[in-house]
Amino acid sequence: MLPLVEFPELVQHYASFFEEVFSAEALIEFKRYISGLIVSENKTVDGINRLFVIESRNQSSLNRLLTASPFSLEALNQARLGLLDGLPGTQMKPKGVFSVDDTLLSHYGQDFEQIAQLWDHVSGTYVWAHDLVTIHYSDDETDYPVLFQLWEPVDLAKLEAGIRAAGLPLKASKEALKESDPRKWRGYLLGVWRRRQKSHAELQELYDSKLIIVEKLLQQWVETHPGEERPVTFDNWFTQPAFCRFLDETLKLPYVGTLAETDKVNLKDGQGSLKDFADRLKAEHLQALQDKTEPVFRKIGIAYKGERETYYSYCNTHHIHNFGKQRLVINYLQADLSDNPIFLISNRLYWNSPGITRIRRHRWPVEVYHEEGKAEGLDQYQLRSFHAIQRHVALVAVAYSILRAAQHDPALQEKLQRQLQIKLEG
């Protein structure tokens, strides 16, 4: 890795957006940290510190940025979003979409504050990790994280005490699980909390689940952006009845969720799984093709990131078990419907399949951000303090956003071209 003899022009160009967030001294450390996140292969504090030749300082200076500097994470995020809002290419647009997702920031060992053993569906095992919850913006020109928060594991002693204080009984037969199977005891307490917290307001202060984190972040956005009805899309894990009702009834936001084939749809002849319903529609569709009558699944096209995509789509309003009346879309990628269908629902009953499909397609960039963010250092910290880890995650979002902004910034591009020309002529 080549050492840095000056701050990259990219960092210098955007540093002014963050001057009010940091003191003069902390701003220098901010520029060093962002430079390291962008340039260094080793994204740890030590790796970033060793990258500099001219701005060489003791590693403790960078540590203080993460552990002791009094800057506000909220102010940092507002400055980051202000930077993006200042460029037409990265401004939020009328057809932009919010997507919701979380990702595991895995580590070996458990010597990190608020780390927990969490299920990793990729490896199929439990891993030690922090869990980052993100609300991500995407349109056809750009995408970037908007709001995010690290989930914190539940304090079981506090949760148990709170449940008892609310006068809710706990089964005596479950008490032994505290010693014999702590994971099951945790699951039991959380189950009681989940079922009763809506009707007992005092329980809601005991723990923020991932869904509650998302609800609070979205509510924060709606309160600061009144009148903006940006659609929200999410995968099957987040497509839960209570969350969908919160979006629809409390925030008045449109959503596109994702159902599993085992979810139930209520039909005139009874309730059945979405898989069985799709199989029935598929048989009717194939028969219609033979009879040269109106097909059940019609060919649709959507625009996504400058490309045209084709789907074979069914769209109608149905009663979905536990969700109520929803606009249901069933999509196949293959004309012969030989692939596995995707099941989407929306609370906007007048929307049609191209619009619903386009919105759901914009869920993918949040996964890309989580992967590219890890390449930029999202999970490469060696910090033990949860406070410092939160700051590291926020600074990675800044680095990612600066790179996004640079793609749409004519002033920066002209400056870089001018510098390159001078070097070539020299």
matplotlib code that plots the C-alpha trace (Angstrom):
import matplotlib.pyplot as plt

x = [0.0, 1.4, 1.6, -0.5, 1.5, -1.6, -5.4, -7.0, -8.7, -11.9, -11.8, -10.6, -13.4, -16.1, -14.5, -16.3, -19.6, -18.5, -16.8, -19.7, -19.7, -16.2, -13.7, -10.7, -8.5, -11.2, -11.8, -8.2, -8.7, -12.0, -10.2, -7.5, -10.1, -12.2, -9.1, -8.0, -11.4, -11.3, -7.7, -6.3, -6.6, -6.5, -9.5, -8.6, -7.4, -3.8, -3.9, -5.3, -2.8, 0.2, -1.0, 0.1, 3.5, 3.0, 0.0, 1.7, 0.4, 0.1, -2.6, -4.2, -5.4, -7.5, -8.7, -10.0, -12.0, -14.0, -14.0, -13.8, -14.5, -17.8, -19.3, -22.9, -23.8, -27.0, -25.2, -22.7, -25.6, -27.4, -24.2, -23.8, -27.3, -27.0, -23.9, -25.9, -28.9, -26.8, -26.1, -28.9, -27.7, -27.9, -30.9, -33.9, -36.3, -40.1, -39.7, -37.1, -37.6, -36.7, -35.7, -35.2, -32.6, -30.1, -26.7, -24.4, -21.0, -19.2, -16.2, -14.2, -14.6, -16.9, -14.7, -16.9, -19.6, -23.1, -21.9, -24.2, -24.4, -26.7, -28.0, -26.2, -28.5, -25.5, -23.3, -26.2, -24.5, -24.5, -21.8, -20.6, -21.8, -23.3, -26.5, -26.7, -30.2, -30.4, -33.0, -31.5, -32.5, -32.5, -33.5, -32.3, -29.3, -27.9, -28.4, -27.1, -27.9, -30.3, -30.7, -29.2, -28.7, -26.9, -29.2, -28.5, -29.2, -32.0, -31.0, -32.7, -32.7, -34.2, -36.8, -37.8, -38.1, -40.1, -42.6, -43.1, -43.5, -46.3, -48.1, -47.8, -47.3, -44.4, -44.7, -43.1, -42.2, -40.0, -37.9, -35.5, -34.5, -32.5, -29.8, -30.5, -31.0, -30.5, -31.2, -34.7, -35.3, -34.4, -36.8, -39.6, -39.2, -39.0, -42.1, -44.0, -42.7, -43.6, -47.2, -47.9, -45.9, -48.5, -51.1, -48.6, -46.9, -44.3, -43.0, -42.1, -39.3, -37.5, -36.2, -35.9, -36.2, -35.0, -38.6, -39.0, -35.7, -37.0, -40.3, -38.6, -36.2, -39.0, -41.1, -38.2, -38.0, -41.7, -41.8, -38.9, -40.3, -44.0, -46.1, -43.5, -45.0, -42.0, -42.7, -40.9, -39.9, -38.5, -38.0, -39.9, -38.4, -39.6, -43.0, -44.9, -48.5, -47.8, -45.0, -47.2, -50.1, -47.7, -46.6, -50.2, -52.1, -49.5, -47.1, -49.5, -46.7, -47.1, -45.2, -44.2, -43.5, -42.5, -44.4, -43.3, -45.0, -46.3, -48.3, -52.0, -54.5, -58.3, -60.2, -63.9, -63.3, -61.3, -57.9, -54.8, -51.0, -49.7, -47.7, -50.9, -52.6, -49.7, -49.7, -53.4, -52.9, -50.0, -52.1, -54.9, -52.3, -50.7, -54.2, -55.1, -52.0, -53.1, -56.6, -55.3, -57.4, -56.4, -53.4, -53.4, -49.8, -49.2, -45.8, -44.7, -41.6, -40.0, -37.1, -34.4, -31.0, -31.1, -32.1, -35.4, -36.4, -39.2, -41.5, -44.6, -47.0, -50.4, -51.9, -55.2, -56.6, -56.9, -57.4, -54.0, -54.2, -53.1, -52.5, -56.1, -56.9, -53.7, -52.7, -51.0, -48.5, -47.0, -44.0, -42.1, -39.0, -39.4, -42.2, -43.0, -43.3, -40.7, -38.8, -39.9, -42.5, -42.0, -44.9, -45.3, -48.0, -48.8, -51.3, -52.0, -54.9, -55.0, -51.3, -50.6, -47.8, -45.2, -45.2, -45.1, -42.4, -40.3, -40.5, -39.5, -36.6, -35.1, -34.7, -31.5, -29.2, -29.3, -27.8, -25.1, -24.4, -23.9, -21.5, -19.6, -19.7, -17.9, -15.3, -15.0, -14.5, -18.0, -17.1, -13.3, -13.1, -11.1, -12.9, -14.2, -16.5, -20.0, -19.9, -16.8, -18.2, -21.3, -19.1, -17.0, -20.2, -21.3, -18.0, -18.1, -21.5, -19.7, -17.0, -19.5, -21.6, -18.6, -17.8, -21.5, -21.4, -18.2, -20.0, -22.4, -20.2, -19.1, -17.1, -15.0, -14.6, -13.4, -11.0, -9.5, -9.2, -7.4, -4.9, -4.3, -3.7, -1.2, 0.7, 0.7, 2.0, 4.6]
y = [0.0, 3.4, 6.0, 9.2, 12.4, 14.6, 14.2, 12.9, 15.7, 13.8, 14.3, 17.9, 18.8, 17.7, 18.5, 21.9, 20.2, 18.8, 21.9, 22.7, 19.1, 19.0, 21.2, 22.3, 19.6, 16.9, 17.9, 17.0, 13.5, 13.2, 13.8, 11.3, 8.7, 9.1, 9.1, 5.8, 4.2, 5.1, 4.3, 1.8, -1.9, -2.1, -0.2, -0.4, 2.7, 1.3, 0.6, 4.0, 5.8, 4.0, 5.2, 8.8, 10.3, 14.1, 14.1, 11.5, 11.6, 9.4, 6.7, 8.1, 11.1, 8.9, 6.9, 10.1, 10.9, 7.7, 7.6, 11.1, 13.8, 15.5, 15.6, 14.5, 11.5, 13.2, 16.3, 14.2, 12.4, 15.6, 17.0, 13.9, 14.1, 17.8, 17.1, 14.5, 16.8, 19.6, 17.6, 17.0, 13.5, 12.4, 14.5, 12.4, 12.2, 11.7, 8.1, 7.3, 4.4, 3.6, 0.0, -1.7, -4.4, -5.5, -7.1, -8.9, -7.3, -10.5, -10.8, -13.6, -13.6, -11.7, -8.9, -6.2, -4.3, -5.3, -8.1, -11.2, -14.7, -14.2, -16.6, -16.1, -17.5, -17.5, -19.8, -21.5, -21.1, -18.7, -16.1, -13.3, -10.1, -6.7, -6.2, -3.0, -1.9, 0.4, 2.5, 3.0, 5.3, 4.3, 5.7, 5.0, 7.3, 6.6, 5.1, 5.6, 4.9, 7.5, 6.4, 3.5, 2.1, -0.7, -3.1, -3.8, -7.2, -7.3, -7.0, -10.2, -9.2, -5.8, -7.4, -10.0, -7.3, -5.1, -7.9, -8.8, -5.1, -4.8, -7.6, -10.2, -13.8, -15.9, -19.6, -21.3, -24.3, -22.0, -20.7, -23.7, -22.5, -19.7, -22.2, -25.2, -23.4, -19.6, -19.3, -20.8, -18.6, -15.6, -16.7, -17.2, -13.8, -12.1, -14.0, -12.7, -9.2, -9.3, -10.4, -8.0, -4.8, -3.3, -3.3, -2.4, 0.8, 0.4, -2.7, -0.8, 1.0, -2.2, -3.2, -2.1, -5.0, -4.5, -3.8, -1.2, 0.4, 0.7, 2.1, 4.8, 5.7, 6.0, 8.0, 10.3, 10.8, 11.4, 14.0, 15.9, 15.6, 16.1, 15.4, 13.2, 9.7, 7.8, 4.1, 1.6, -1.9, -4.9, -8.6, -11.4, -11.1, -7.5, -8.2, -8.7, -7.7, -5.3, -3.5, -3.2, -1.8, 0.7, 1.9, 2.1, 3.4, 5.4, 6.8, 6.7, 5.4, 3.1, -0.1, -3.2, -6.2, -9.8, -12.9, -16.5, -19.3, -20.7, -17.5, -17.8, -16.2, -16.2, -17.2, -17.9, -21.6, -21.3, -20.5, -21.8, -21.2, -18.8, -21.6, -23.6, -20.4, -19.7, -23.4, -23.0, -19.8, -21.3, -24.2, -21.8, -19.7, -22.5, -23.8, -20.3, -20.2, -23.5, -22.2, -18.8, -17.0, -14.2, -15.3, -15.1, -13.8, -10.8, -9.7, -6.4, -4.3, -2.0, 0.5, -0.1, 1.6, 2.4, -1.1, -2.7, -5.8, -8.2, -10.1, -12.3, -11.0, -11.6, -8.7, -8.5, -7.5, -10.3, -10.9, -12.1, -14.0, -11.7, -8.7, -8.0, -6.6, -6.2, -5.7, -9.1, -9.5, -12.8, -12.5, -15.0, -14.3, -17.0, -16.9, -20.5, -19.8, -22.5, -20.5, -19.9, -17.1, -14.1, -12.9, -9.2, -7.2, -3.5, -1.4, 0.7, -1.3, 0.8, 0.2, -2.2, -4.8, -2.7, 0.0, -2.5, -4.6, -1.5, -0.4, -3.9, -4.0, -1.0, -3.2, -4.7, -1.7, -1.9, -5.4, -4.0, -1.2, -3.7, -5.7, -2.7, -1.0, -4.0, -3.5, 0.1, -1.1, -1.5, -4.7, -4.2, -2.4, -3.6, -1.2, -2.6, 0.4, 0.3, 4.1, 4.1, 1.3, 3.5, 6.3, 4.0, 2.8, 6.4, 7.4, 4.5, 5.8, 9.2, 7.6, 5.6, 8.8, 10.8, 8.2, 8.3, 12.1, 12.2, 10.3, 13.2, 16.2, 18.1, 20.6, 17.9, 16.0, 19.2, 19.9, 16.4, 16.6, 19.9, 18.5, 15.5, 17.7, 19.8, 16.6, 15.3, 18.6, 18.8]
z = [0.0, -1.1, 1.7, 1.6, 1.4, 1.3, 1.6, -1.5, -3.6, -3.1, 0.6, 0.5, -1.9, 0.4, 3.8, 4.0, 4.3, 7.7, 9.2, 11.5, 12.8, 14.1, 15.9, 13.8, 15.3, 14.9, 11.3, 10.5, 12.1, 10.3, 6.9, 7.9, 8.8, 5.7, 3.5, 5.1, 4.6, 0.9, 0.2, 2.8, 2.5, 6.3, 7.6, 11.3, 13.2, 13.2, 9.5, 8.6, 10.9, 9.3, 5.8, 6.3, 5.8, 5.9, 8.3, 10.5, 14.0, 17.0, 16.7, 19.8, 17.8, 15.6, 18.6, 20.2, 17.1, 17.7, 21.5, 22.9, 20.3, 21.2, 17.7, 17.2, 15.1, 14.1, 12.9, 11.0, 9.2, 8.5, 6.9, 4.8, 3.6, 2.9, 0.7, -1.3, -1.5, -3.0, -6.2, -8.8, -9.4, -5.7, -4.7, -3.7, -6.6, -6.9, -7.9, -5.3, -2.9, 0.7, 1.3, 4.7, 5.5, 8.2, 8.0, 10.4, 11.2, 12.2, 14.4, 16.0, 19.8, 22.0, 23.4, 21.9, 23.7, 22.7, 20.5, 20.4, 18.9, 16.0, 13.3, 10.0, 7.2, 4.7, 6.8, 8.5, 11.9, 14.9, 14.7, 17.0, 15.4, 15.6, 13.6, 11.5, 10.5, 7.5, 5.7, 2.2, -0.6, -4.3, -7.6, -11.2, -10.8, -7.4, -4.0, -0.4, 3.2, 4.8, 8.4, 10.3, 13.8, 15.4, 17.2, 20.9, 22.5, 25.1, 28.7, 30.0, 33.7, 32.8, 30.6, 33.2, 35.9, 33.6, 32.6, 36.3, 37.2, 34.6, 36.4, 33.7, 34.9, 33.8, 33.7, 36.6, 34.3, 32.2, 35.2, 34.9, 31.4, 33.0, 33.9, 31.6, 28.3, 28.4, 24.7, 25.1, 28.2, 26.1, 23.4, 26.0, 27.5, 24.1, 23.1, 26.1, 25.5, 21.8, 22.4, 25.2, 24.5, 22.2, 25.0, 27.8, 27.0, 29.8, 28.1, 24.9, 26.8, 27.7, 24.3, 20.7, 18.3, 14.7, 13.7, 16.3, 15.3, 11.7, 12.9, 15.0, 12.1, 9.6, 12.1, 12.6, 8.8, 8.4, 11.2, 9.6, 6.0, 6.4, 3.3, 1.7, 0.9, -0.2, -0.7, 1.5, 0.4, 2.3, 2.2, 3.8, 7.3, 7.7, 6.0, 9.3, 9.9, 12.8, 10.8, 7.7, 9.8, 11.3, 7.9, 6.6, 9.6, 11.6, 9.0, 6.0, 3.8, 0.8, 1.1, -1.0, 1.1, 0.2, 1.2, 1.5, -0.5, 2.8, 3.5, 3.2, 0.9, 1.5, -1.6, -2.3, -2.0, 1.2, 2.5, 0.8, 0.5, -2.0, -3.5, -4.2, -5.5, -7.9, -9.1, -9.8, -11.7, -13.6, -14.8, -15.9, -17.7, -19.6, -20.6, -21.8, -24.0, -25.6, -26.1, -27.3, -24.8, -22.4, -20.3, -16.5, -16.3, -18.6, -19.8, -18.2, -18.5, -15.9, -16.0, -13.5, -13.3, -17.0, -18.1, -19.1, -17.3, -18.2, -15.9, -16.3, -13.7, -12.0, -10.1, -8.2, -4.8, -2.3, 1.4, 2.8, 6.1, 9.0, 6.6, 5.4, 1.9, -0.1, -3.7, -4.5, -7.3, -8.4, -10.7, -12.8, -14.8, -17.4, -20.1, -19.5, -15.7, -15.0, -12.3, -8.8, -8.3, -6.1, -4.0, -3.4, -1.5, -1.3, 0.7, -2.4, -3.9, -7.0, -8.0, -10.8, -11.2, -13.1, -10.4, -7.5, -9.2, -9.9, -6.2, -5.0, -7.5, -5.6, -2.5, -4.0, -3.6, 0.2, 0.0, -2.4, 0.1, 2.9, 0.8, -0.6, 2.8, 4.2, 1.6, 2.8, 6.4, 7.7, 9.7, 9.8, 13.1, 16.1, 18.5, 21.7, 22.7, 21.3, 21.2, 19.0, 16.8, 16.1, 15.0, 12.8, 11.1, 10.5, 9.1, 6.6, 5.5, 4.9, 2.8, 0.8, 0.2, -0.9, -3.5, -4.7, -4.8, -6.8, -9.6, -10.1, -9.3, -12.4, -10.4, -8.8, -12.1, -13.8, -11.0, -11.2, -15.0, -14.7, -12.2, -14.4, -17.4, -15.4, -14.4, -18.0, -19.3, -16.5]

ax = plt.figure().add_subplot(projection="3d")
ax.plot(x, y, z, "-o")
ax.set_aspect("equal")
plt.show()
